[in-house]
Amino acid sequence: MAADDFWGGARVVALNMDPERRRKLLAAAEAQRAWAERHGIDDPEWSEDGSTDRHGRQPTAEQAAELERELRVISGQDPETGRYLR
């Protein structure tokens, strides 16, 4: 999934978004895409809530924690604690 696909039909809204927020959201989408590819996660409906509708390879707890750390860094948070650094 390309980063632009993350927005679906909401591209008009994205054009009016704060540039820093847009950069972080696109970076998060790209990080999640790369993470899913790296670990072979092929369930497009995967979510951390543990949904019972499994349609593909789900991540292990360690893999999900890895993604969480990556997304925290992108958001300006400490990767381990989640506290904002700015």
SERO-732489 format. One record per residue: residue in three letters; x, y, z of N, C-alpha, C in turn; residue number from 1. Coordinates in steps of 0.05 Angstrom, whole numbers, padded with zeros to 5 digits, m for minus. Atoms other than C-alpha are relative to their C-alpha. Layout:
N
<r numi="ALA" n_x="X" n_y="Y" n_z="Z" ca_x="X" ca_y="Y" ca_z="Z" c_x="X" c_y="Y" c_z="Z" voro="NUM"/>
...
// end
This chain:
86
<r numi="MET" n_x="00017" n_y="m00023" n_z="00000" ca_x="00000" ca_y="00000" ca_z="00000" c_x="00018" c_y="00025" c_z="00000" voro="1"/>
<r numi="ALA" n_x="m00016" n_y="m00024" n_z="00001" ca_x="00030" ca_y="00066" ca_z="m00020" c_x="m00011" c_y="00020" c_z="00021" voro="2"/>
<r numi="ALA" n_x="00007" n_y="m00019" n_z="m00020" ca_x="00029" ca_y="00123" ca_z="00029" c_x="m00025" c_y="00016" c_z="m00008" voro="3"/>
<r numi="ASP" n_x="00023" n_y="m00015" n_z="00009" ca_x="m00022" ca_y="00161" ca_z="m00014" c_x="m00026" c_y="m00016" c_z="00003" voro="4"/>
<r numi="ASP" n_x="00024" n_y="00017" n_z="m00003" ca_x="m00070" ca_y="00102" ca_z="m00010" c_x="m00011" c_y="00001" c_z="00028" voro="5"/>
<r numi="PHE" n_x="00009" n_y="m00002" n_z="m00028" ca_x="m00073" ca_y="00113" ca_z="00065" c_x="m00024" c_y="00019" c_z="00002" voro="6"/>
<r numi="TRP" n_x="00021" n_y="m00021" n_z="m00002" ca_x="m00118" ca_y="00173" ca_z="00053" c_x="m00026" c_y="m00008" c_z="m00014" voro="7"/>
<r numi="GLY" n_x="00024" n_y="00007" n_z="00015" ca_x="m00167" ca_y="00139" ca_z="00006" c_x="m00011" c_y="00024" c_z="m00014" voro="8"/>
<r numi="GLY" n_x="00014" n_y="m00022" n_z="00013" ca_x="m00218" ca_y="00191" ca_z="m00017" c_x="00003" c_y="00026" c_z="00015" voro="9"/>
<r numi="ALA" n_x="m00001" n_y="m00025" n_z="m00016" ca_x="m00198" ca_y="00243" ca_z="00035" c_x="00024" c_y="00017" c_z="m00007" voro="10"/>
<r numi="ARG" n_x="m00024" n_y="m00015" n_z="00008" ca_x="m00142" ca_y="00275" ca_z="m00005" c_x="m00005" c_y="00030" c_z="00001" voro="11"/>
<r numi="VAL" n_x="00006" n_y="m00029" n_z="m00002" ca_x="m00178" ca_y="00343" ca_z="m00007" c_x="00005" c_y="00010" c_z="00028" voro="12"/>
<r numi="VAL" n_x="m00004" n_y="m00007" n_z="m00028" ca_x="m00178" ca_y="00345" ca_z="00069" c_x="00030" c_y="00000" c_z="00006" voro="13"/>
<r numi="ALA" n_x="m00029" n_y="00002" n_z="m00005" ca_x="m00105" ca_y="00324" ca_z="00070" c_x="00015" c_y="00024" c_z="m00011" voro="14"/>
<r numi="LEU" n_x="m00014" n_y="m00023" n_z="00011" ca_x="m00086" ca_y="00383" ca_z="00026" c_x="m00002" c_y="00024" c_z="00018" voro="15"/>
<r numi="ASN" n_x="00004" n_y="m00022" n_z="m00018" ca_x="m00113" ca_y="00431" ca_z="00078" c_x="00011" c_y="m00005" c_z="00028" voro="16"/>
<r numi="MET" n_x="m00010" n_y="00008" n_z="m00026" ca_x="m00079" ca_y="00395" ca_z="00136" c_x="00027" c_y="00014" c_z="00005" voro="17"/>
<r numi="ASP" n_x="m00026" n_y="m00011" n_z="m00009" ca_x="m00021" ca_y="00424" ca_z="00176" c_x="00022" c_y="m00017" c_z="m00013" voro="18"/>
<r numi="PRO" n_x="m00021" n_y="00016" n_z="00014" ca_x="00042" ca_y="00404" ca_z="00137" c_x="00015" c_y="m00019" c_z="00018" voro="19"/>
<r numi="GLU" n_x="m00015" n_y="00018" n_z="m00018" ca_x="00077" ca_y="00374" ca_z="00198" c_x="m00017" c_y="m00024" c_z="00007" voro="20"/>
<r numi="ARG" n_x="00018" n_y="00023" n_z="m00006" ca_x="00016" ca_y="00332" ca_z="00216" c_x="m00002" c_y="m00018" c_z="m00024" voro="21"/>
<r numi="ARG" n_x="00001" n_y="00016" n_z="00025" ca_x="00011" ca_y="00309" ca_z="00143" c_x="00025" c_y="m00016" c_z="m00003" voro="22"/>
<r numi="ARG" n_x="m00026" n_y="00014" n_z="00002" ca_x="00085" ca_y="00291" ca_z="00143" c_x="00001" c_y="m00024" c_z="00020" voro="23"/>
<r numi="LYS" n_x="00000" n_y="00021" n_z="m00020" ca_x="00077" ca_y="00250" ca_z="00207" c_x="m00019" c_y="m00023" c_z="m00007" voro="24"/>
<r numi="LEU" n_x="00020" n_y="00020" n_z="00007" ca_x="00015" ca_y="00214" ca_z="00183" c_x="00010" c_y="m00017" c_z="m00024" voro="25"/>
<r numi="LEU" n_x="m00011" n_y="00015" n_z="00023" ca_x="00048" ca_y="00196" ca_z="00116" c_x="00023" c_y="m00017" c_z="00008" voro="26"/>
<r numi="ALA" n_x="m00023" n_y="00015" n_z="m00010" ca_x="00111" ca_y="00174" ca_z="00152" c_x="m00010" c_y="m00025" c_z="00016" voro="27"/>
<r numi="ALA" n_x="00011" n_y="00022" n_z="m00015" ca_x="00069" ca_y="00131" ca_z="00199" c_x="m00012" c_y="m00022" c_z="m00019" voro="28"/>
<r numi="ALA" n_x="00012" n_y="00019" n_z="00019" ca_x="00032" ca_y="00099" ca_z="00140" c_x="00022" c_y="m00016" c_z="m00014" voro="29"/>
<r numi="GLU" n_x="m00022" n_y="00013" n_z="00014" ca_x="00098" ca_y="00084" ca_z="00105" c_x="00014" c_y="m00019" c_z="00019" voro="30"/>
<r numi="ALA" n_x="m00013" n_y="00017" n_z="m00019" ca_x="00129" ca_y="00056" ca_z="00169" c_x="m00017" c_y="m00025" c_z="00005" voro="31"/>
<r numi="GLN" n_x="00018" n_y="00024" n_z="m00004" ca_x="00068" ca_y="00010" ca_z="00179" c_x="00001" c_y="m00018" c_z="m00025" voro="32"/>
<r numi="ARG" n_x="m00002" n_y="00016" n_z="00024" ca_x="00072" ca_y="m00013" ca_z="00106" c_x="00026" c_y="m00016" c_z="00000" voro="33"/>
<r numi="ALA" n_x="m00026" n_y="00013" n_z="00000" ca_x="00146" ca_y="m00028" ca_z="00112" c_x="00002" c_y="m00022" c_z="00022" voro="34"/>
<r numi="TRP" n_x="00000" n_y="00020" n_z="m00022" ca_x="00136" ca_y="m00064" ca_z="00179" c_x="m00016" c_y="m00024" c_z="m00008" voro="35"/>
<r numi="ALA" n_x="00016" n_y="00023" n_z="00009" ca_x="00080" ca_y="m00107" ca_z="00150" c_x="00014" c_y="m00017" c_z="m00021" voro="36"/>
<r numi="GLU" n_x="m00015" n_y="00015" n_z="00021" ca_x="00123" ca_y="m00125" ca_z="00090" c_x="00023" c_y="m00015" c_z="00013" voro="37"/>
<r numi="ARG" n_x="m00023" n_y="00012" n_z="m00013" ca_x="00183" ca_y="m00140" ca_z="00134" c_x="m00007" c_y="m00025" c_z="00016" voro="38"/>
<r numi="HIS" n_x="00008" n_y="00022" n_z="m00017" ca_x="00144" ca_y="m00187" ca_z="00179" c_x="m00021" c_y="m00018" c_z="m00014" voro="39"/>
<r numi="GLY" n_x="00019" n_y="00017" n_z="00015" ca_x="00097" ca_y="m00216" ca_z="00126" c_x="m00029" c_y="00002" c_z="00011" voro="40"/>
<r numi="ILE" n_x="00027" n_y="m00004" n_z="m00011" ca_x="00034" ca_y="m00187" ca_z="00159" c_x="m00017" c_y="00006" c_z="m00025" voro="41"/>
<r numi="ASP" n_x="00015" n_y="m00003" n_z="00024" ca_x="m00017" ca_y="m00196" ca_z="00104" c_x="m00030" c_y="00003" c_z="00005" voro="42"/>
<r numi="ASP" n_x="00028" n_y="m00005" n_z="m00007" ca_x="m00083" ca_y="m00183" ca_z="00141" c_x="m00006" c_y="00030" c_z="m00001" voro="43"/>
<r numi="PRO" n_x="00005" n_y="m00029" n_z="00002" ca_x="m00108" ca_y="m00115" ca_z="00118" c_x="m00018" c_y="00010" c_z="00022" voro="44"/>
<r numi="GLU" n_x="00018" n_y="m00008" n_z="m00022" ca_x="m00158" ca_y="m00114" ca_z="00175" c_x="00012" c_y="m00003" c_z="00027" voro="45"/>
<r numi="TRP" n_x="m00013" n_y="00004" n_z="m00025" ca_x="m00106" ca_y="m00126" ca_z="00229" c_x="m00003" c_y="00025" c_z="00017" voro="46"/>
<r numi="SER" n_x="00000" n_y="m00022" n_z="m00020" ca_x="m00115" ca_y="m00083" ca_z="00291" c_x="00008" c_y="m00011" c_z="00027" voro="47"/>
<r numi="GLU" n_x="m00011" n_y="00008" n_z="m00026" ca_x="m00087" ca_y="m00084" ca_z="00361" c_x="m00022" c_y="m00009" c_z="00019" voro="48"/>
<r numi="ASP" n_x="00022" n_y="00007" n_z="m00019" ca_x="m00156" ca_y="m00096" ca_z="00392" c_x="m00005" c_y="m00030" c_z="00001" voro="49"/>
<r numi="GLY" n_x="00003" n_y="00029" n_z="m00001" ca_x="m00150" ca_y="m00170" ca_z="00377" c_x="m00026" c_y="m00010" c_z="m00012" voro="50"/>
<r numi="SER" n_x="00024" n_y="00008" n_z="00014" ca_x="m00208" ca_y="m00175" ca_z="00330" c_x="00000" c_y="m00030" c_z="m00006" voro="51"/>
<r numi="THR" n_x="00002" n_y="00029" n_z="00005" ca_x="m00233" ca_y="m00247" ca_z="00321" c_x="m00002" c_y="m00006" c_z="m00030" voro="52"/>
<r numi="ASP" n_x="00001" n_y="00005" n_z="00029" ca_x="m00240" ca_y="m00238" ca_z="00245" c_x="00028" c_y="00000" c_z="m00011" voro="53"/>
<r numi="ARG" n_x="m00027" n_y="00004" n_z="00010" ca_x="m00172" ca_y="m00265" ca_z="00224" c_x="m00001" c_y="m00007" c_z="m00029" voro="54"/>
<r numi="HIS" n_x="00000" n_y="00005" n_z="00029" ca_x="m00158" ca_y="m00262" ca_z="00149" c_x="00028" c_y="m00003" c_z="m00011" voro="55"/>
<r numi="GLY" n_x="m00027" n_y="00002" n_z="00010" ca_x="m00084" ca_y="m00272" ca_z="00144" c_x="00020" c_y="m00002" c_z="00023" voro="56"/>
<r numi="ARG" n_x="m00021" n_y="00002" n_z="m00021" ca_x="m00018" ca_y="m00271" ca_z="00182" c_x="m00002" c_y="00023" c_z="00019" voro="57"/>
<r numi="GLN" n_x="00001" n_y="m00020" n_z="m00021" ca_x="m00023" ca_y="m00234" ca_z="00247" c_x="00027" c_y="00004" c_z="00012" voro="58"/>
<r numi="PRO" n_x="m00026" n_y="m00004" n_z="m00013" ca_x="00037" ca_y="m00203" ca_z="00283" c_x="00001" c_y="m00012" c_z="00027" voro="59"/>
<r numi="THR" n_x="m00004" n_y="00009" n_z="m00028" ca_x="00066" ca_y="m00231" ca_z="00346" c_x="00000" c_y="00025" c_z="00018" voro="60"/>
<r numi="ALA" n_x="00000" n_y="m00022" n_z="m00019" ca_x="00065" ca_y="m00188" ca_z="00409" c_x="00026" c_y="00017" c_z="m00004" voro="61"/>
<r numi="GLU" n_x="m00025" n_y="m00014" n_z="00004" ca_x="00138" ca_y="m00171" ca_z="00397" c_x="00000" c_y="00017" c_z="m00025" voro="62"/>
<r numi="GLN" n_x="00002" n_y="m00015" n_z="00025" ca_x="00125" ca_y="m00149" ca_z="00325" c_x="m00018" c_y="00024" c_z="00004" voro="63"/>
<r numi="ALA" n_x="00018" n_y="m00022" n_z="m00004" ca_x="00066" ca_y="m00106" ca_z="00347" c_x="00014" c_y="00021" c_z="00018" voro="64"/>
<r numi="ALA" n_x="m00015" n_y="m00019" n_z="m00017" ca_x="00110" ca_y="m00074" ca_z="00401" c_x="00021" c_y="00015" c_z="m00016" voro="65"/>
<r numi="GLU" n_x="m00020" n_y="m00013" n_z="00018" ca_x="00163" ca_y="m00060" ca_z="00348" c_x="m00013" c_y="00023" c_z="m00016" voro="66"/>
<r numi="LEU" n_x="00014" n_y="m00020" n_z="00015" ca_x="00112" ca_y="m00023" ca_z="00306" c_x="m00008" c_y="00024" c_z="00018" voro="67"/>
<r numi="GLU" n_x="00008" n_y="m00021" n_z="m00019" ca_x="00087" ca_y="00016" ca_z="00367" c_x="00024" c_y="00018" c_z="00005" voro="68"/>
<r numi="ARG" n_x="m00023" n_y="m00016" n_z="m00005" ca_x="00158" ca_y="00039" ca_z="00381" c_x="00007" c_y="00018" c_z="m00024" voro="69"/>
<r numi="GLU" n_x="m00006" n_y="m00015" n_z="00024" ca_x="00169" ca_y="00061" ca_z="00309" c_x="m00020" c_y="00023" c_z="m00003" voro="70"/>
<r numi="LEU" n_x="00020" n_y="m00021" n_z="00003" ca_x="00103" ca_y="00100" ca_z="00308" c_x="00004" c_y="00022" c_z="00022" voro="71"/>
<r numi="ARG" n_x="m00005" n_y="m00020" n_z="m00021" ca_x="00120" ca_y="00134" ca_z="00374" c_x="00023" c_y="00019" c_z="m00008" voro="72"/>
<r numi="VAL" n_x="m00022" n_y="m00017" n_z="00009" ca_x="00186" ca_y="00159" ca_z="00346" c_x="m00010" c_y="00020" c_z="m00021" voro="73"/>
<r numi="ILE" n_x="00011" n_y="m00018" n_z="00020" ca_x="00150" ca_y="00188" ca_z="00286" c_x="m00017" c_y="00022" c_z="00012" voro="74"/>
<r numi="SER" n_x="00018" n_y="m00019" n_z="m00013" ca_x="00100" ca_y="00222" ca_z="00332" c_x="00014" c_y="00019" c_z="00020" voro="75"/>
<r numi="GLY" n_x="m00014" n_y="m00017" n_z="m00019" ca_x="00155" ca_y="00254" ca_z="00374" c_x="m00001" c_y="m00009" c_z="00029" voro="76"/>
<r numi="GLN" n_x="00002" n_y="00012" n_z="m00027" ca_x="00148" ca_y="00207" ca_z="00433" c_x="00024" c_y="m00017" c_z="00006" voro="77"/>
<r numi="ASP" n_x="m00021" n_y="00019" n_z="m00008" ca_x="00198" ca_y="00167" ca_z="00473" c_x="m00010" c_y="m00028" c_z="m00009" voro="78"/>
<r numi="PRO" n_x="00010" n_y="00026" n_z="00011" ca_x="00195" ca_y="00098" ca_z="00439" c_x="m00007" c_y="m00021" c_z="00022" voro="79"/>
<r numi="GLU" n_x="00005" n_y="00019" n_z="m00022" ca_x="00194" ca_y="00061" ca_z="00506" c_x="m00023" c_y="00008" c_z="00018" voro="80"/>
<r numi="THR" n_x="00020" n_y="m00009" n_z="m00019" ca_x="00150" ca_y="00104" ca_z="00550" c_x="m00025" c_y="00013" c_z="m00012" voro="81"/>
<r numi="GLY" n_x="00022" n_y="m00014" n_z="00013" ca_x="00106" ca_y="00141" ca_z="00500" c_x="m00003" c_y="00029" c_z="00008" voro="82"/>
<r numi="ARG" n_x="00001" n_y="m00028" n_z="m00009" ca_x="00120" ca_y="00207" ca_z="00534" c_x="00009" c_y="00018" c_z="m00023" voro="83"/>
<r numi="TYR" n_x="m00009" n_y="m00019" n_z="00021" ca_x="00124" ca_y="00267" ca_z="00486" c_x="00026" c_y="00013" c_z="00008" voro="84"/>
<r numi="LEU" n_x="m00026" n_y="m00011" n_z="m00004" ca_x="00194" ca_y="00293" ca_z="00478" c_x="00002" c_y="00030" c_z="m00004" voro="85"/>
<r numi="ARG" n_x="m00001" n_y="m00029" n_z="00006" ca_x="00176" ca_y="00363" ca_z="00456" c_x="m00020" c_y="00015" c_z="00017" voro="86"/>
// end
